[in-house]
Amino acid sequence: MAEMKPHISIKGEELFEIAHFPVTNSVLTTSLVVVGFLFIASYYFTQVKKNKRSLGFYAINELLTMIHGLMEGVLHNKIKMFFGLLGSFFFFILLNNWSGLIPGVGTILWKVQEHGETHMIPLFRGGTADLNTTFALAAVSVFTAQFFGFKYLGAVVHLGKYFNFKDPVMLFVGILELILEAARILSFAFRLFGNIFAGEVLLTIVPFLLPVYLSFISAPMYFMEIFVGLVQALVFVILSTIFINMATSHDH
């Protein structure tokens, strides 16, 4: 009989295919848990918006107000254009960060065959604990900033930030800035992935290293990971806001 081997992967593990499209455990969590919760929360928010007595309404409204204030301090009069996009970005990343803390995520196993060996992999996995997800989010953030740079400034002005042929020094600086734009994708992806993946691995390993009577020590780590998930979502979105503002503003 094939040997069962648990293993840790930095990318989502494939569970099955639908019409030749591989469905990974991170995609399953994002689709069922995160997107499903967003649909339910959006419906709930629109229903209770008419009577503003709900505690959930106040909590969501205060969080939205805080995020709006942070973004407005950067975008100023462009806040109406980008708040819907960046606000959705924030909640999507936040829920993906927290999805790995839900009981059953990472602990319910699924048997798969790979290279003649049987592996037990998690059926559910936090979305941002998958490097593919964070890389995709980073790419969307950077390319969105460039897209709106072209839209607001025009191709000539926007490309002129990087290719200033009148000044050799500024041309060199512009090329470095262009390389930096591409490097932001890697920076964004690995910063978010590293923090979330490391936290989930720590929560998995630490309880097994402690005696049963000391297992309560790992409980505060869950609250720490909730805080880390919130901070990482804020950092990602605020940096995206800054880069969008830089891309849509004229050089001085």
N, C-alpha and C positions, 0 to 999 in steps of 0.2 A: 504494500500500500504506500502511496506517495506520502512523503513527510510534510507535515504542516509547519510552516515557518512564518511567524509574525515578522513584519518588517516596517520600517518607517521610510516614507517617501516625501520629497519636497514638492511633488506635484500630485494632483488628484489621481487616484487609482480608478481604472476603468471597471465598471460593474457589469454593464451589458451594452448592447447597441440597439438603437431604434432607427430603422431605415438607413443603416450603415453609419449612423452618427453615434460616436462613443459617448456614453453617459457615465461620468465619473461621480464619485461620492461627493465631491465639492459642488458639482453642478446639481446633483439631486438635492442637497441641503439648500443651496441658493434658490432653486426653483420652488421646492415645496415649503420650506420654512420661511425664508426671507421674503421672497416675492409674495407668497401667500399671506404672510403677516402684514405686509405693506398694503395689500388689497383690503384686508379686513380693517386695518387701522384707518385707511383713507375713507372707507365707507362709514366707520364709526364716527370719525371726525366730522364728516359732512352731516351726519344725522344729529349729533349733539350740538352742532354749531348754532342751531336755532335757540336752544335753551342753554345758556352758558353757566350751568350749575354743576356740570360734571367735573369731577376731580381730574379725570383723564384729559378733558378739554383744556383745563388750566395748565396741566403739566406740559402738554404738547405745545400749547400757545406760548408758554414762557420759554420753552426751548427754541421755538421758531423765532421769537423776538430776540433772544440772545444771539442766535446765528445771524439774523438780519442785521443787528447792530454791528457785529464784527465785520461783516462783508461790506456794509455801507461805509464804514470808516476807510475802506480801501477803494471801493468802486465809485463811491459818491453818487453822481447822477445816473450812472450805468447800472445801479442796483436792480432796477425793475427788469432790465433785460436779462440779467444773469442769475437772479435769486432763485427762480424756479429750477434751473439746471443744477446749480451748486447745492441748493437745499436738498434736492432729490439725491444728489451724489453723496451728501453727508449721511442721510438716513440709510441709504443702501450699504455704505461702507460700515456704518455703526452696527447695523443688524448682522452683517456678515462677521464682524469682529466678535460679537457676542454669541453668535450661533454655536460656536465651539464650546460654550459653557453650559449648553442645555444638556440635561441628563439624557444619556443614550447616544449623543453625538460623540463619536470616537470610541465608544465601548461596545456597541452592537456590531457584531462581526458578520462578514459575508465571505463565503468560500469561493475562490477563483482558481482556475488552472492557468499556469504560466510557465512555459518552457518545460513541460512535463512535471512540474512541481505544484503542489497545492499550497496556496497562501491564504491566510485569514486576514482580510483587510476590513477597515471600518466601513460600515454601510453608509454612514453620514460623516461628513467632515466639514469643518468651518470653511466658508468660502475664501476668506483672506488668508487661511492657512495653506492655500494652494498657490504656488508661485505663478501659475498661469493666470489666475484671477487678478492678482496684484499687478502683473505685467500688463494685462488688458486695461485695467483701470488707469494705470500710469500713462499708457499710450493714448487713451481717450482724453485724459487731462491735457497732455502736451499738444496733441493734434487739434483739440478744441481751441486752445489758446492761439495757435497759428491760424486756424480757420477764421476766427473773429478778428485777428490782426489784419488779414487780407480784406475782410469785409468792411472794417471800420476805416482803414487807412488807404486801401487800394494796393495793388500789387507793386507798383513802383516805389511808393513810400515805405511799405513794409519790407520789401527786399533790400531797400536802401540802407536799412539798419544793419544788414549783414555784409553787403557788397558796396562799399564806398570806394570807387575807383579813383576819386580825386585825391585821396590821402592814403599812401601806402600803409602807414601805421594803423589807421582806422580800418583799412581793409583786413589787415592781419587780426585786429581785435574782433572785427565782425565775423571772421571765419572761426575764431575761438568761441564766440558766442553761439554760432551755429552748432558747433560740436557740443557745447554745453547743453543746448536744447535737447539733443539726442541723449546725452548722458543723464538728463533729468528722468528719463523713462526708467533707466536702471536704478537710479537713486530712489525714486518714488517706490518702485516695485519692491526692492530689497528692504527698504526701511519698514514698510508696512508688513510685508511677509515675515521679516525677521522677528519683529516684536510679537506678532500674533502666534506664529508657529512655535516660537520659543516658550511662550506662556502656556500653550496647550501641552507641549511636551513636558514642561515642568510639572503641570498639574497631574499628568499621567504617571510620572516617575516617582515624585516625592512620596505619595501615600504608600508605595511599595517599599520605600527605604526606611520608613518609620515603624516602630512597634505599634501594635493595635491601640495601646493605651495613650499613644501620642498622636494618633491620627487626626485629632481635632486641630493640630497645629496647621494643617493644610487648608483649613476652612477660610482663614483670612486671605489666603492667596486668591480665592475666587473674587473677593471684593477688590483686590488689587488689579486683577485682570479686567474686571468691569471698568475700573478707572482707566486702565491702560487702553482698552478698546475705545473709550470715549475720547481720550486725548489723541490717539492716533488718527481717528476719524476727523477731529478738528484740525489737526496739523495738516493732513492731506488736503482738506478742502480749503483751508486758509492759504496754503502755498499755491494751490490751483487758482484761487482768487487773485493772489498777487501776480502770478504769471499772466493771467488773462488781462489784468489791468495794465501790465507792462507791455503786452503785445498790442493792446488797442490804444496806447498813448503814443504821442509823438516824442521823438528823442529831443532832449534839451542839451 
